Amino acid sequence: MADDLLCHEDIFLAASTPSQGGAAAEPPSGADGDVLTEVRSKYEIGGDGDEEFVRFLVEKETAHGYGVGQSVDFDVWVSGVRTEAIDWFFNTRASLGLRWKTAHLSVTHFDRFLSKFVIEPHRIWVARLLQLACLSLAAKMEETDSPSLSLPSYQVHGWSFGYEAIARMEFQVLTKLGFRLNTPSPFDYIPCFLIKAVEVCPPMETVSRITKLILALTRVVNLRNHRPSSIAIAAIMAALDQNMEADALMSRLNTFAYAHLLDIGNAVECYNLMNNLDMEDAAEIPVVSPDVSPARFDGSSSSAADYLGNVKRRRLDFDRPPDRPPDLL
């Protein structure tokens, strides 16, 4: 498994050429096409037998530590880096025609890693390399037809990285997350939950709003602190009715078909968070072409060699230039 994930193929090297005006073209199916297709398919085949699948996903959430234990909040610097990474994940998804689940899982891997390990501000390049590795791993897990090319290196946010460095960073992520990357996503639940919440397949606008609510929440919370199932049911409830009173929301959640499998309190928290979001700002889906391009590393001032120094125990030790594999811990 690890050998497959550490192959030298890289999906980012095939980023599509930006269209005029700098905007990257959306996939033919549209921004929400992959989610809408799965929802329509679920309504065609029905939801009988879904409970076992939902139970399996919820048990996996617990095993992966979602919503369990003390919440982890990022400091201001990490939050800023995270926001930039999320924009990049979403932009790259648009350029390569990846699924929204792939982009969301990239953020999940990013959050899980940063919840356990500290990246110091003077090693910003490590965060850039981490975001590349997270999206690469998510795509290799989720995409059936990922574009790939083999070039010496490529750039993101002005930094150049070779494929060896990315492969080693992938292994860092795999190791630190216990090789447990097949984590549930809110998008896994949407078809199963929606068919129980709405008798008739909802219109595209409703599915689009559900997607945007999930993405909007992704921008402002550490995904490690909230169960994917809670995010999914909260997005559905908010998309159907964003003005429910507390009693009405609790009643609807408690009578939901899979209520016995849900963390109702966390679902209510997610619903309230979603209703406090500025959807014009937070839920905007960026389509600007990401800063990803093939390029050779030239050892310029952006090199990590400019930032040599000691790090404390349990801090990542990446003091090699980014065109060389960082040492494993």
C-alpha positions as CSV (number, residue, x, y, z in Angstrom):
1,M,0.0,0.0,0.0
2,A,2.7,2.4,1.0
3,D,4.6,1.8,-2.2
4,D,1.6,2.7,-4.2
5,L,1.0,5.9,-2.3
6,L,4.7,6.9,-2.6
7,C,4.9,6.5,-6.4
8,H,6.6,9.4,-8.2
9,E,3.4,10.3,-10.2
10,D,2.0,13.6,-9.1
11,I,-1.5,14.9,-10.0
12,F,-0.5,18.5,-9.6
13,L,1.8,18.6,-12.6
14,A,-1.1,18.2,-14.9
15,A,-2.9,21.4,-13.8
16,S,-5.0,22.8,-16.5
17,T,-4.0,26.0,-18.2
18,P,-5.9,29.0,-16.8
19,S,-8.6,30.5,-19.0
20,Q,-8.6,34.1,-19.9
21,G,-8.9,36.4,-17.0
22,G,-7.1,33.9,-14.7
23,A,-10.1,31.8,-13.8
24,A,-9.8,28.0,-14.1
25,A,-12.5,26.2,-15.9
26,E,-14.9,24.2,-13.8
27,P,-15.4,20.5,-14.5
28,P,-18.1,19.8,-17.1
29,S,-20.4,18.5,-14.4
30,G,-20.2,21.8,-12.5
31,A,-19.0,22.6,-9.1
32,D,-21.5,20.3,-7.3
33,G,-21.9,17.7,-10.1
34,D,-20.2,14.9,-8.2
35,V,-22.4,15.4,-5.1
36,L,-25.6,15.8,-7.2
37,T,-24.9,12.7,-9.2
38,E,-24.5,10.6,-6.0
39,V,-27.6,12.0,-4.5
40,R,-29.7,11.3,-7.6
41,S,-28.3,7.8,-7.8
42,K,-29.3,7.1,-4.2
43,Y,-32.8,8.2,-4.9
44,E,-33.0,5.9,-7.8
45,I,-31.8,2.8,-5.9
46,G,-33.4,3.7,-2.6
47,G,-32.0,3.8,0.9
48,D,-32.8,0.3,2.2
49,G,-29.9,-1.3,4.0
50,D,-28.0,2.0,4.5
51,E,-28.1,1.8,8.3
52,E,-25.3,-0.7,8.4
53,F,-23.2,1.5,6.2
54,V,-23.9,4.6,8.3
55,R,-23.0,2.7,11.4
56,F,-19.7,1.5,9.9
57,L,-18.8,5.1,9.0
58,V,-19.7,6.4,12.5
59,E,-17.7,3.7,14.1
60,K,-14.8,4.7,11.9
61,E,-15.2,8.4,13.0
62,T,-14.8,7.3,16.6
63,A,-11.8,5.2,15.8
64,H,-10.2,8.2,14.1
65,G,-10.8,10.4,17.1
66,Y,-13.4,12.9,15.7
67,G,-15.2,14.8,18.4
68,V,-13.4,12.7,21.0
69,G,-11.3,14.3,23.8
70,Q,-10.3,17.9,24.1
71,S,-10.8,20.3,21.2
72,V,-7.7,21.6,19.4
73,D,-7.7,25.2,18.3
74,F,-5.0,26.6,16.0
75,D,-3.1,29.8,16.7
76,V,-3.4,32.9,14.5
77,W,-0.4,32.0,12.3
78,V,-1.4,28.4,11.7
79,S,-5.0,29.5,11.0
80,G,-3.7,31.9,8.3
81,V,-1.6,29.2,6.7
82,R,-4.6,26.8,6.9
83,T,-6.8,29.3,5.1
84,E,-4.3,29.7,2.3
85,A,-4.0,25.9,2.0
86,I,-7.8,25.5,1.8
87,D,-8.0,28.1,-0.9
88,W,-5.3,26.2,-2.7
89,F,-7.0,22.8,-2.2
90,F,-10.3,24.2,-3.7
91,N,-8.6,25.9,-6.6
92,T,-6.6,22.8,-7.5
93,R,-9.7,20.7,-7.3
94,A,-11.3,23.0,-9.9
95,S,-8.3,23.0,-12.2
96,L,-7.9,19.2,-12.2
97,G,-11.6,18.3,-12.1
98,L,-11.3,16.5,-8.8
99,R,-14.2,15.6,-6.5
100,W,-15.2,17.8,-3.6
101,K,-14.6,14.9,-1.3
102,T,-11.0,14.8,-2.4
103,A,-10.5,18.5,-1.6
104,H,-12.3,18.1,1.8
105,L,-10.2,15.1,2.7
106,S,-7.1,17.1,1.9
107,V,-8.2,19.6,4.6
108,T,-9.0,16.7,7.0
109,H,-5.5,15.3,6.6
110,F,-4.0,18.8,7.0
111,D,-6.0,19.4,10.2
112,R,-5.2,16.0,11.7
113,F,-1.5,16.5,11.1
114,L,-1.4,20.0,12.5
115,S,-3.4,18.9,15.5
116,K,-0.5,16.7,16.5
117,F,2.6,18.5,15.3
118,V,3.8,22.1,15.3
119,I,5.2,23.9,12.3
120,E,7.2,27.0,13.2
121,P,6.5,30.3,11.3
122,H,10.0,30.5,9.9
123,R,9.4,27.1,8.2
124,I,6.5,28.2,6.1
125,W,7.8,26.0,3.2
126,V,7.0,22.9,5.4
127,A,3.4,23.9,5.4
128,R,3.4,24.3,1.6
129,L,5.0,20.9,1.2
130,L,2.4,19.4,3.7
131,Q,-0.5,20.8,1.7
132,L,0.9,19.2,-1.5
133,A,1.3,15.9,0.2
134,C,-2.2,16.0,1.7
135,L,-3.9,16.7,-1.6
136,S,-1.7,14.1,-3.4
137,L,-2.7,11.4,-0.8
138,A,-6.4,12.3,-0.9
139,A,-6.4,12.1,-4.7
140,K,-4.6,8.8,-4.7
141,M,-7.2,7.4,-2.3
142,E,-10.3,8.9,-3.9
143,E,-9.8,9.6,-7.6
144,T,-10.1,6.7,-10.1
145,D,-8.6,8.7,-13.0
146,S,-6.1,11.2,-11.6
147,P,-3.9,13.0,-14.2
148,S,-0.2,12.5,-13.6
149,L,3.1,13.5,-15.2
150,S,6.7,13.0,-14.0
151,L,8.7,16.2,-14.0
152,P,11.7,17.1,-11.9
153,S,9.8,19.6,-9.7
154,Y,7.0,22.1,-9.5
155,Q,6.0,25.3,-7.7
156,V,3.3,26.2,-5.2
157,H,3.1,29.7,-3.6
158,G,6.5,30.5,-5.0
159,W,8.2,27.4,-3.6
160,S,9.7,24.6,-5.8
161,F,9.6,21.0,-4.7
162,G,10.9,17.8,-6.3
163,Y,8.8,14.7,-6.3
164,E,11.2,13.0,-3.9
165,A,10.5,15.6,-1.2
166,I,6.7,15.2,-1.8
167,A,7.0,11.4,-1.6
168,R,8.8,11.6,1.7
169,M,6.4,14.1,3.0
170,E,3.5,11.8,2.1
171,F,5.2,9.1,4.1
172,Q,5.5,11.5,7.0
173,V,1.8,12.1,6.9
174,L,1.0,8.4,6.6
175,T,3.3,7.6,9.5
176,K,2.0,10.3,11.8
177,L,-1.6,9.6,11.1
178,G,-1.0,5.9,11.6
179,F,-1.6,5.0,8.0
180,R,-5.3,5.7,8.6
181,L,-6.3,8.0,5.7
182,N,-9.5,6.3,4.7
183,T,-11.4,8.6,7.0
184,P,-15.1,9.4,6.6
185,S,-16.1,12.6,5.0
186,P,-19.4,14.5,5.3
187,F,-19.9,13.8,1.6
188,D,-20.1,10.1,2.4
189,Y,-23.2,10.7,4.4
190,I,-25.1,13.2,2.3
191,P,-26.9,10.7,0.0
192,C,-27.9,8.3,2.9
193,F,-29.0,11.2,5.1
194,L,-30.8,13.2,2.4
195,I,-33.0,10.3,1.3
196,K,-34.2,9.9,4.9
197,A,-34.8,13.6,5.4
198,V,-36.5,14.5,2.1
199,E,-38.9,12.1,0.4
200,V,-38.4,13.4,-3.1
201,C,-34.9,14.1,-4.6
202,P,-34.2,17.8,-3.9
203,P,-33.4,20.3,-6.6
204,M,-29.8,21.1,-7.6
205,E,-30.0,24.4,-5.6
206,T,-30.5,22.5,-2.4
207,V,-27.6,20.1,-3.0
208,S,-25.5,23.1,-4.0
209,R,-26.3,24.8,-0.7
210,I,-25.5,21.7,1.3
211,T,-22.1,21.5,-0.4
212,K,-21.4,25.2,0.2
213,L,-22.4,24.9,3.9
214,I,-19.9,22.0,4.3
215,L,-17.2,24.0,2.6
216,A,-18.0,27.2,4.5
217,L,-17.7,25.4,7.8
218,T,-14.4,23.8,6.6
219,R,-12.9,27.2,6.4
220,V,-13.6,28.2,10.0
221,V,-13.3,25.1,12.2
222,N,-10.7,22.5,12.8
223,L,-12.3,19.4,11.3
224,R,-10.7,17.3,13.9
225,N,-13.2,18.8,16.5
226,H,-16.4,17.8,14.7
227,R,-17.8,14.5,13.5
228,P,-18.3,14.3,9.7
229,S,-21.7,12.8,10.4
230,S,-22.6,15.9,12.5
231,I,-21.4,18.2,9.7
232,A,-23.4,16.3,7.1
233,I,-26.8,16.3,9.0
234,A,-26.3,19.9,10.1
235,A,-25.7,21.0,6.5
236,I,-28.8,19.2,5.3
237,M,-30.9,20.7,8.1
238,A,-29.5,24.2,7.5
239,A,-30.1,23.9,3.7
240,L,-33.7,22.9,4.2
241,D,-34.5,25.4,6.9
242,Q,-31.9,27.8,8.3
243,N,-34.3,29.5,10.7
244,M,-35.4,26.5,12.9
245,E,-35.8,27.3,16.6
246,A,-33.8,25.2,19.0
247,D,-36.7,23.0,20.0
248,A,-37.8,22.4,16.4
249,L,-34.2,21.5,15.5
250,M,-33.8,19.1,18.4
251,S,-37.2,17.5,17.6
252,R,-36.2,17.0,13.9
253,L,-32.8,15.6,14.8
254,N,-34.2,13.2,17.5
255,T,-36.8,11.8,15.1
256,F,-34.3,11.4,12.2
257,A,-33.9,7.8,11.0
258,Y,-30.3,7.6,12.2
259,A,-30.6,9.7,15.3
260,H,-29.4,6.8,17.5
261,L,-26.1,6.8,15.5
262,L,-25.5,10.6,15.7
263,D,-24.0,13.0,18.2
264,I,-27.0,15.2,18.4
265,G,-25.2,17.9,20.5
266,N,-22.4,18.2,18.0
267,A,-24.9,18.3,15.1
268,V,-26.7,21.2,16.8
269,E,-23.4,23.0,17.3
270,C,-22.5,22.6,13.6
271,Y,-26.0,23.8,12.6
272,N,-25.6,27.0,14.7
273,L,-22.1,27.6,13.4
274,M,-23.4,27.3,9.8
275,N,-26.1,29.8,10.5
276,N,-23.6,32.3,11.8
277,L,-21.4,32.1,8.7
278,D,-21.2,34.8,6.1
279,M,-22.2,32.8,3.1
280,E,-21.2,35.5,0.7
281,D,-17.7,35.3,2.0
282,A,-17.0,32.0,3.7
283,A,-18.9,29.8,1.3
284,E,-17.4,31.3,-1.9
285,I,-16.0,28.5,-4.0
286,P,-12.8,29.9,-5.5
287,V,-12.2,29.2,-9.2
288,V,-9.0,31.2,-9.7
289,S,-6.2,29.1,-11.1
290,P,-4.0,27.8,-8.2
291,D,-0.3,28.7,-8.0
292,V,0.9,25.4,-9.2
293,S,3.3,25.0,-12.0
294,P,6.2,22.7,-13.0
295,A,9.6,24.3,-12.4
296,R,13.1,23.2,-11.4
297,F,14.3,24.1,-8.0
298,D,17.0,26.7,-8.4
299,G,18.3,27.2,-4.9
300,S,17.1,30.8,-4.7
301,S,16.4,32.7,-1.5
302,S,13.2,30.7,-1.1
303,S,15.2,27.7,-0.2
304,A,14.6,26.1,3.1
305,A,18.4,26.2,3.6
306,D,18.0,29.8,4.6
307,Y,16.1,28.7,7.7
308,L,18.4,26.2,9.3
309,G,18.0,25.7,13.1
310,N,17.2,23.4,15.9
311,V,13.7,22.3,16.7
312,K,12.3,20.9,20.0
313,R,11.2,17.4,20.5
314,R,7.8,16.6,18.8
315,R,8.4,19.4,16.3
316,L,9.0,18.6,12.7
317,D,12.6,18.5,11.7
318,F,12.8,19.7,8.1
319,D,16.1,21.5,7.6
320,R,17.1,20.1,4.2
321,P,16.4,22.1,1.1
322,P,12.9,21.2,-0.3
323,D,14.4,19.4,-3.4
324,R,15.8,16.8,-1.1
325,P,13.7,14.3,1.1
326,P,13.3,15.5,4.7
327,D,14.5,13.2,7.3
328,L,11.9,10.9,8.8
329,L,11.2,11.2,12.5
